[in-house]
Amino acid sequence: MKVFEGKKAAQDYMSAHTLAFSTPELTLMRFSFWLADMIPDPKDKSNTIPRIMAYVEEKDFAPVEIIDEDHYEPTGAVRNTGMYGSVNKTYGDVKFCSECGSKISSSARFCTECGATQD
C-alpha cells in the first residue's frame, strides 16, 4: 500500500521556509504549491516528478479486523472495571437469555454472559 508521509513533508517545508507575516491560509497555500513543484526523480535523474511523489512510500500493513455487528463476544473489560456500574444492576424491564438463562436488559441485543444474539 502506498502511503503519503505528510508529517515528514510538512517538517521539510517548515524547516526551509520562514513563517513571518504568514496566515495559516497563506502557509497552507504555499505548502500545497511547494508539494506540486516538479523536482528531479530521485530514482531516475533524467525524469521529473511532482514533489509530493517523493513523500509517497510503499508500506505493508496487517489486515484490519472487521467488526461484526451481529456477533458479540464479551471480554469482561467493562464488566470488571466498575467504571460504568455493576452489570447485575438492572433498571426497568428484565428478560432472560435464550441460551444461558442469565438476566439481561429487555433491550439487549446480546447476552453479557455468553454473547448469544437475542431476538
ZADO-1210 file (C-alpha; in nm, 4 decimals, padded with zeros to 6 digits):
<atoms>
<atom x="00.0000" y="00.0000" z="00.0000" code="MET" pos="1"/>
<atom x="00.1322" y="00.3435" z="-00.0851" code="LYS" pos="2"/>
<atom x="00.1235" y="00.5961" z="00.1992" code="VAL" pos="3"/>
<atom x="00.1818" y="00.9725" z="00.1882" code="PHE" pos="4"/>
<atom x="00.4262" y="01.0812" z="00.4608" code="GLU" pos="5"/>
<atom x="00.2569" y="01.4166" z="00.5283" code="GLY" pos="6"/>
<atom x="00.4331" y="01.4842" z="00.8580" code="LYS" pos="7"/>
<atom x="00.7770" y="01.4438" z="00.7004" code="LYS" pos="8"/>
<atom x="00.6766" y="01.6682" z="00.4090" code="ALA" pos="9"/>
<atom x="00.5457" y="01.9368" z="00.6455" code="ALA" pos="10"/>
<atom x="00.8627" y="01.9215" z="00.8586" code="GLN" pos="11"/>
<atom x="01.0813" y="01.9564" z="00.5477" code="ASP" pos="12"/>
<atom x="00.8768" y="02.2546" z="00.4298" code="TYR" pos="13"/>
<atom x="00.8737" y="02.4254" z="00.7704" code="MET" pos="14"/>
<atom x="01.2499" y="02.3839" z="00.8137" code="SER" pos="15"/>
<atom x="01.3225" y="02.5557" z="00.4822" code="ALA" pos="16"/>
<atom x="01.0592" y="02.8330" z="00.4812" code="HIS" pos="17"/>
<atom x="01.0002" y="03.1253" z="00.7155" code="THR" pos="18"/>
<atom x="00.6513" y="03.1823" z="00.8521" code="LEU" pos="19"/>
<atom x="00.6998" y="03.5551" z="00.9190" code="ALA" pos="20"/>
<atom x="00.3929" y="03.7564" z="00.8171" code="PHE" pos="21"/>
<atom x="00.2075" y="03.4384" z="00.7175" code="SER" pos="22"/>
<atom x="-00.1505" y="03.3485" z="00.7928" code="THR" pos="23"/>
<atom x="-00.2498" y="02.9810" z="00.8246" code="PRO" pos="24"/>
<atom x="-00.4284" y="03.0036" z="00.4889" code="GLU" pos="25"/>
<atom x="-00.1221" y="03.1510" z="00.3177" code="LEU" pos="26"/>
<atom x="00.1078" y="02.8896" z="00.4742" code="THR" pos="27"/>
<atom x="-00.1207" y="02.6088" z="00.3597" code="LEU" pos="28"/>
<atom x="-00.1447" y="02.7544" z="00.0087" code="MET" pos="29"/>
<atom x="00.2353" y="02.7894" z="-00.0191" code="ARG" pos="30"/>
<atom x="00.2818" y="02.4347" z="00.1167" code="PHE" pos="31"/>
<atom x="00.0425" y="02.2921" z="-00.1436" code="SER" pos="32"/>
<atom x="00.2253" y="02.4767" z="-00.4245" code="PHE" pos="33"/>
<atom x="00.5577" y="02.3514" z="-00.2849" code="TRP" pos="34"/>
<atom x="00.4283" y="01.9914" z="-00.2899" code="LEU" pos="35"/>
<atom x="00.3161" y="02.0355" z="-00.6513" code="ALA" pos="36"/>
<atom x="00.6563" y="02.1687" z="-00.7729" code="ASP" pos="37"/>
<atom x="00.8317" y="01.9475" z="-01.0271" code="MET" pos="38"/>
<atom x="01.1608" y="01.8042" z="-00.8993" code="ILE" pos="39"/>
<atom x="01.4144" y="01.5556" z="-01.0404" code="PRO" pos="40"/>
<atom x="01.3057" y="01.1969" z="-00.9772" code="ASP" pos="41"/>
<atom x="01.5316" y="01.0539" z="-00.7005" code="PRO" pos="42"/>
<atom x="01.5339" y="00.7160" z="-00.8780" code="LYS" pos="43"/>
<atom x="01.5808" y="00.8456" z="-01.2337" code="ASP" pos="44"/>
<atom x="01.7545" y="01.1861" z="-01.2574" code="LYS" pos="45"/>
<atom x="01.6557" y="01.2275" z="-01.6242" code="SER" pos="46"/>
<atom x="01.2872" y="01.2301" z="-01.5244" code="ASN" pos="47"/>
<atom x="01.0868" y="01.4831" z="-01.3212" code="THR" pos="48"/>
<atom x="00.8025" y="01.4170" z="-01.0778" code="ILE" pos="49"/>
<atom x="00.5805" y="01.6302" z="-00.8532" code="PRO" pos="50"/>
<atom x="00.7492" y="01.6758" z="-00.5132" code="ARG" pos="51"/>
<atom x="00.4571" y="01.5045" z="-00.3378" code="ILE" pos="52"/>
<atom x="00.5588" y="01.1738" z="-00.5012" code="MET" pos="53"/>
<atom x="00.8925" y="01.1926" z="-00.3176" code="ALA" pos="54"/>
<atom x="00.6948" y="01.1552" z="00.0078" code="TYR" pos="55"/>
<atom x="00.4926" y="00.8517" z="-00.1034" code="VAL" pos="56"/>
<atom x="00.6270" y="00.5262" z="00.0401" code="GLU" pos="57"/>
<atom x="00.5306" y="00.1631" z="-00.0019" code="GLU" pos="58"/>
<atom x="00.4310" y="00.0094" z="00.3324" code="LYS" pos="59"/>
<atom x="00.2867" y="-00.3202" z="00.4427" code="ASP" pos="60"/>
<atom x="00.0085" y="-00.3164" z="00.6977" code="PHE" pos="61"/>
<atom x="-00.1540" y="-00.6008" z="00.8845" code="ALA" pos="62"/>
<atom x="-00.5087" y="-00.6677" z="00.7712" code="PRO" pos="63"/>
<atom x="-00.7709" y="-00.4734" z="00.9626" code="VAL" pos="64"/>
<atom x="-01.0029" y="-00.6793" z="01.1784" code="GLU" pos="65"/>
<atom x="-01.3598" y="-00.6473" z="01.0576" code="ILE" pos="66"/>
<atom x="-01.6095" y="-00.5716" z="01.3332" code="ILE" pos="67"/>
<atom x="-01.9107" y="-00.7990" z="01.3116" code="ASP" pos="68"/>
<atom x="-02.2191" y="-00.6126" z="01.4348" code="GLU" pos="69"/>
<atom x="-02.4247" y="-00.9340" z="01.4604" code="ASP" pos="70"/>
<atom x="-02.1841" y="-01.1342" z="01.6747" code="HIS" pos="71"/>
<atom x="-02.0726" y="-01.0273" z="02.0215" code="TYR" pos="72"/>
<atom x="-01.8134" y="-01.1966" z="02.2376" code="GLU" pos="73"/>
<atom x="-01.7943" y="-01.0450" z="02.5873" code="PRO" pos="74"/>
<atom x="-01.4428" y="-00.9746" z="02.7069" code="THR" pos="75"/>
<atom x="-01.5346" y="-00.8664" z="03.0568" code="GLY" pos="76"/>
<atom x="-01.3369" y="-00.5440" z="03.0184" code="ALA" pos="77"/>
<atom x="-01.6247" y="-00.3109" z="03.1060" code="VAL" pos="78"/>
<atom x="-01.7920" y="-00.5504" z="03.3456" code="ARG" pos="79"/>
<atom x="-01.4893" y="-00.5903" z="03.5671" code="ASN" pos="80"/>
<atom x="-01.3860" y="-00.2251" z="03.5886" code="THR" pos="81"/>
<atom x="-01.6817" y="-00.0855" z="03.7813" code="GLY" pos="82"/>
<atom x="-01.6473" y="00.2361" z="03.5797" code="MET" pos="83"/>
<atom x="-01.9971" y="00.2014" z="03.4378" code="TYR" pos="84"/>
<atom x="-02.1589" y="00.0476" z="03.7455" code="GLY" pos="85"/>
<atom x="-02.2416" y="-00.3137" z="03.8028" code="SER" pos="86"/>
<atom x="-02.3807" y="-00.5297" z="03.5247" code="VAL" pos="87"/>
<atom x="-02.6002" y="-00.7034" z="03.7822" code="ASN" pos="88"/>
<atom x="-02.7971" y="-00.3860" z="03.8484" code="LYS" pos="89"/>
<atom x="-03.0976" y="-00.3717" z="03.6210" code="THR" pos="90"/>
<atom x="-03.3339" y="-00.0860" z="03.5802" code="TYR" pos="91"/>
<atom x="-03.6710" y="-00.1286" z="03.4172" code="GLY" pos="92"/>
<atom x="-03.7749" y="-00.4449" z="03.2361" code="ASP" pos="93"/>
<atom x="-03.5633" y="-00.7571" z="03.2586" code="VAL" pos="94"/>
<atom x="-03.5539" y="-01.0645" z="03.0388" code="LYS" pos="95"/>
<atom x="-03.3547" y="-01.3854" z="03.0403" code="PHE" pos="96"/>
<atom x="-03.1022" y="-01.5032" z="02.7792" code="CYS" pos="97"/>
<atom x="-03.2464" y="-01.7691" z="02.5496" code="SER" pos="98"/>
<atom x="-02.9152" y="-01.9600" z="02.5574" code="GLU" pos="99"/>
<atom x="-02.7769" y="-01.9457" z="02.9126" code="CYS" pos="100"/>
<atom x="-03.0680" y="-01.8015" z="03.1144" code="GLY" pos="101"/>
<atom x="-02.8773" y="-01.5002" z="03.2554" code="SER" pos="102"/>
<atom x="-03.0668" y="-01.1813" z="03.3438" code="LYS" pos="103"/>
<atom x="-03.0220" y="-00.9140" z="03.0773" code="ILE" pos="104"/>
<atom x="-03.1869" y="-00.5870" z="02.9880" code="SER" pos="105"/>
<atom x="-03.5049" y="-00.6151" z="02.7841" code="SER" pos="106"/>
<atom x="-03.3450" y="-00.4003" z="02.5105" code="SER" pos="107"/>
<atom x="-03.0181" y="-00.6001" z="02.4925" code="ALA" pos="108"/>
<atom x="-02.9162" y="-00.7369" z="02.1523" code="ARG" pos="109"/>
<atom x="-02.6569" y="-00.9726" z="02.3013" code="PHE" pos="110"/>
<atom x="-02.6213" y="-01.1626" z="02.6275" code="CYS" pos="111"/>
<atom x="-02.3474" y="-01.0168" z="02.8502" code="THR" pos="112"/>
<atom x="-02.2536" y="-01.3655" z="02.9738" code="GLU" pos="113"/>
<atom x="-02.2485" y="-01.5910" z="02.6672" code="CYS" pos="114"/>
<atom x="-02.2710" y="-01.3447" z="02.3760" code="GLY" pos="115"/>
<atom x="-02.5779" y="-01.5109" z="02.2228" code="ALA" pos="116"/>
<atom x="-02.7858" y="-01.2922" z="01.9899" code="THR" pos="117"/>
<atom x="-03.1243" y="-01.2048" z="02.1409" code="GLN" pos="118"/>
<atom x="-03.4466" y="-01.1958" z="01.9418" code="ASP" pos="119"/>
</atoms>
